[in-house]
Amino acid sequence: MSIKVVNISKRFGSQQALDAVSFEVKKGEIAGFLGPNGAGKSTLMKILSTSYRADAGTAAINGFEVSQQPKDVKRHLGYLPEHNPLYLELYVKEYLSFCAGLHKVSQTRIATVLEMTGLTPEANKKIGALSKGYRQRVGLAAALIHDPDVLILDEPTTGLDPNQLIEIRRLIRDIGKEKTILLSTHIMKEVEAVCDRVLILNQGKLVADTPIDALRQNEKQIIQVEFDYRVEDQLFRSLPHLAQVSNVGGFVYKLEFNTKDDMRPLVFDFAREQGLRTLNLNRKSESLESLFIALTNP
């Protein structure tokens, strides 16, 4: 078992940050850790990375207990914190050489992680000259420098533009083929795009632990579309498999379909037949969103 957490609790003064949290993540899994701000996600990750000590319970990385065997844990764990700590005045290769020295691994490992994270062309640039997306890659490369079995990523895509998001998600999926990853985020699309399982934390308690595939089996197909004019609801009835239509404001409509077939091309064709211009068209997952809202609403 790569990550095992048993009844972990942590309090800061009068605030109960974590309350008897338990879960396991197996080798080769990417588990997404969802929760509203202040739910306790970062606290748990800091406990797993040996930065904090739990008040009660036990946690282990690859069989090594985090409070009793911190050096062994650090050998098997790569950690990318929310605020990626980098020396901006160093060159990429220079910084990774420094990280390799800290972990006492061969300098030949640098070329491997540069290639793995797509940083080879940036190796001789200063970190401060890189975009935020590439700085995140540097943080991932540093977390991977000692070839750990387990990765903990805390909000790895915060502040990235759409293109950078796609690149980092693809990189995490590729790394996840060989590593065990626990990824903390408050973005549900992040979990759907990258993860095998979702863990939902609320007010310090684990309130859900569900495979993503199980959610998708029960997923409704929701398409949200925006036109340049208002459309009468009855016109939508020509669309096959349509279960429900509602106007969510202005010229934006929410369409629910009773099929797993992607209905976006048919909605686009419908707009063209009606002489409408499509301003926005996207497919939404309501199963995870509904579960999250149901479990985290006060």
Secondary structure as UniProt FT lines:
FT   STRAND          3..12
FT   TURN            13..14
FT   STRAND          15..25
FT   TURN            27..28
FT   STRAND          30..34
FT   TURN            37..38
FT   HELIX           41..48
FT   TURN            49..50
FT   STRAND          56..61
FT   TURN            62..63
FT   STRAND          64..65
FT   TURN            66..68
FT   HELIX           70..76
FT   STRAND          77..80
FT   TURN            88..89
FT   HELIX           92..103
FT   TURN            107..108
FT   HELIX           109..116
FT   TURN            117..118
FT   HELIX           120..122
FT   TURN            123..124
FT   HELIX           127..129
FT   HELIX           132..144
FT   TURN            145..146
FT   STRAND          150..154
FT   TURN            156..159
FT   HELIX           162..176
FT   TURN            177..178
FT   STRAND          180..184
FT   HELIX           188..194
FT   STRAND          197..202
FT   TURN            203..204
FT   STRAND          205..211
FT   HELIX           212..217
FT   STRAND          221..227
FT   HELIX           233..238
FT   TURN            240..241
FT   STRAND          242..249
FT   TURN            250..251
FT   STRAND          252..257
FT   HELIX           264..273
FT   TURN            274..275
FT   STRAND          278..285
FT   HELIX           286..296
//
